[in-house]
């Protein structure tokens, strides 16, 4: 049988082509140096992993789990599994014991690969109470094993099991028999509205995704990719696989909190990110502008003004800028903008795919004004990430989420819901036929739950249908749209709109505490605790005033009338955020019921 899976042989094929060239970079935290892993080494370790998995008795289409932050070992396990037709199920590094137990049970998992101490400790507690879990394989050598643990293997020991390649013929047979419709992954959704569902991702879906991106993105083997989002997330996973297929070098950032440092050390040309990342960059630059001398401030603002005219008004529209503007931009590009990008480690920039939520207009405008090519896109786990994205060689409109990829069919259903068909679209949820039937209709269209429209060949999102609020006055509110407009204020870290069955719109606000404290000190406002600061009438009025300046374009019924500043950020521990840091609105309504009700007191 002909092998139809690009993933089962990808690394070995690339090793034959690229040999000793770097496939990945990883940071040695003890020295601060980034060390390369060649394609040859990558291929060899993958081969050992395949052999060791068979030695453990992993069968065709058996599910194995990877519970870790990003590490090269995650990719070793993935591609080792694909070669023997096994299925990998990634867990978010922050998953709780309850979440791990649920997925282990739902997917009948025997083997769990774990990363750092937290993942090991959590998985080990599950191992002790769930007889189906046979063994943990520990990937981080610094992890301290429980003294009673007789079941776990170090990753180095696991790899040594594969050195003999005693199952080479079995590996070759399984690879040859790999089928497009084999499961590659089961990716459990973050569960904003209930229990996680396992989205089935096949090799056919990845193959179709690779084909769909050909020509859509200016990605080449010369690109150096900074890994940022978790491999558990379909966006980073599919993007990283695409980069490996093209022959790029992937710099694996193990600790998300170190991303800005990693960028300055590696100087990537590309990096996929979520709007939240760029919001932080935008806020940082705005703070730099505000703290600059008058001359510096004028230079920065003028550089961004010229950058906006050059990149947005002309280049993104496919127009030729006038000579005078070209000359102005060339000057700023080599001076002010170059310095700005160097501080971010992005002076070698190519392009930056961005998706996962609505991109605030001000943030998208800033990124393009700084000369960075943001590729805005839209997708879901169920669509193998990308449904649409900006095309580097076609007109780009701010606010759109690009053009639909070749091979993806889109139509609009009731309430303008976006419906999808194509080889990149999942056939359903693992062992959940009833849930699948609710999402995929009789004609095979997948119902996204997102509302949108098409204009001039570009796709636009209005909001999540299930997130639409209806006020007590019968007006519909799109909270995510409003939140994306208001979060750009530098004093606002996060904002959550409240409106369902309420007579007016209110909001819970997580302020930028350092800026707020500085404001209070300047105004000689007296406060002892953060709670006192956030409750101070003058402070609340100040933040409300800033929100008012941003919501003038909203309809009257959409405007936030009252706010509550919260003294602590939202947290996963309290159930307020998913593992992908999306807000769980139901949990917030429960946790802050008293604060919400107070905003509606007469």
Order of alpha helices (4+ residues) and beta strands (2+ residues): alpha-beta-beta-alpha-beta-alpha-beta-alpha-beta-alpha-beta-beta-alpha-alpha-beta-beta-alpha-beta-alpha-beta-alpha-alpha-alpha-alpha-alpha-beta-alpha-beta-beta-beta-beta-beta-alpha-beta-beta-beta-beta-alpha-beta-beta-alpha-alpha-alpha-beta-alpha-alpha
